[in-house]
Each structure stands twice: as structure tokens, then as C-alpha cells.
Amino acid sequence: MLKKLVYLSLLFAILISRLQAQELQANVTVLANRISSQIDHKIFQTLQSALYDFINNRKWTNENFQPNEKITCNFLLNLTGSLDNNAFQGSLTIQAARPVYNSSYQSPLVNFIDESVTFRYIQYQSLDFNESRVQGSEPFAANLTAVFAYYAYMILGLNFDSYSLRGGDPYFQKAQNIVNNAPEGNNIVGWKPFDGVRNRYWLNENLTNARYTPVHDALYDYYRQGLDQMYDKENNARTAILNTLNLLNTLNTENPNLMIMQFFFQGKANEISNVFKKGNPDEKSRALDFLTRLDISNINKYKQDLQ
């Protein structure tokens, strides 16, 4: 009896330790409303469950995360069509948030739609991913896990960058490894520079190219020197965020149309407006000047809130 209790205690400790070790707390949804009813839709329930386990139960880093430190994120795979031989195509919406110190607020860290996700999936197949062999045994099937692993590493990289200067580099490098060794084949797109101007290749390129180093400075300053200080040192925090906008504006002037610029501001309009609403007239004016150049899609909102 004693041996059994010891065994159960050890097993419980191992399970608790494993739960604490995982880094991502992800919700995964697969929508298949546009897929023909001739295909048994139970396959998509199985796929959703398999992707949930793949993201949440895999150890993505060497760090140990406590339950309250896990990164909250959402993956919405919206299937828009089917191809031959159990192949599907659709879009993937990726969202991730970062908690702000001394508040219950979660700041948008990632809010992006990847429009070009294609893959093959057979019900109950295991979702395998090997960093040393990204293409797997069948590239079209491996593309699914390659895409999800890529965004897992990008989320981790951005999260670590927001806490320590260049803290995300190891994870951007892991994502780059996926890009460099991505599956290749008909209907597989998003991994090459010629596949478009806003895809997986260019997002990772912008975050690994030494020429765009100020992006990492901006991420750190925006979160650690800015948002995290809003509770105790609001004026200093607002100044730090204003300096971040200045830094990004300089980078944007020297390197127009970088994908990372649009990516950075996606989902942040309300947050940034709220930061500067309480600023003095000079801060509002300077912020508005930067934002009308950096986040064009939200110009009207910024003008309404900050003029």
C-alpha cells in the first residue's frame, strides 16, 4: 500500500510539473462551415482536438512557466475549401496577449490573419513535428504542423522580446529554421519571398534582419518601459511609448512598407489612444503625427481621440 501511495505521489508530482512547464495556453477552433457536407465533418472535430494537444502539450522552450505565466493565445483555422486526397485550404487567425503589470489588462501582442494555409489531414493521424526534419515524411501533411509551430515560436519570440531586450531572438531563430526548411509542393505557399509581401517569410525576415534591430528596442520599450509602468509612473510610461513611436517612425521612414510595422499596430489602436488621451497637448500632437504615418488604417480614430 505504501509503495502504491509513493508511486501515485510521484506520478502526481510529474503531472503537475509537466503542466507547469508548458508555455502556451491556447484556444484552438476549426471552422468548416464552407466545406461540403459530402465530407464527414467529424474529421474537423478530431483535427481541432489534435491541434489543441499539439500546441498546448508540446514543450516549446527550455524555460519553466508557472500556470499564471502561460501565454494566452487563440488559433482560429477557418477552412474555405477542400482539395483532392483529404487536403484542405483556408486561413489561420492568430491572436496572443500579454498581461500588463499591476493590472488585469491583457495587451494585444499578436493579431494576424494568415490567408494561405493548406495541408492534408486524415482523421486520427498524429500531428508530428521535428525541427530537424520540418518537411516530415509527406510535405503537404507536414505543412499543418510547420505553420502552427512557426506561429508558436513567433508568439514566444514577441513575448520574450517584450520582457527583455532581444529576449526573443532564440525563438525567432527557431521560426527561421522552419522557414528555411519549410515543406514544398503544389499549393504550399507563404514560406517564400515571392509568395507575397506579407507572409510568414517576410514577418520572420523583419524580426531576424539586423538592419531592423530597432523593432526589438521598440517592443521592449513599449511594454517594459511603457505599459508596465503606467500604474506607478504614468507620465514616464507615456514618454517611453512616445519615444517608441518616434523610433518606429524613423525605421519606417528609412524602410517603408515593412510588414512588421503593420503587424505591430494590429489591434492596438484603442490601447494607444487610451494612453495618450490623458497626455498633455504636446504629447497628443506628437503622438498623432507619428500615428498618422505608422497606422494609416486607424487615422480617423486617432484624430477623433487625440485632436
Secondary structure, 3 states (H helix, E strand, C coil): CHHHHHHHHHHHHHHHHHHHHCCEEEEEEEECCCCCCCCCCHHHHHHHHHHHHHHHHCCCCCCCCCHHHCEEEEEEEEEEEECCCCEEEEEEEEEEEEECCCCCCEEEEEEEEEEEEEEECCCCCCCCCCCCCCCCCCHHHHHHHHHHHHHHHHHHHHHHHHHCCCCCHHHHHHHHHHHHCCCCCCCCCCCCHHHCCCCHHHHHHHHHCHHHCHHHHHHHHHHHHHHHHCCCCHHHHHHHHHHHHHHHHHHHHHCCCCHHHHHHHCCCHHHHHHHHHCCCHHHHHHHHHHHHHHCHHHHHHHHHHHC
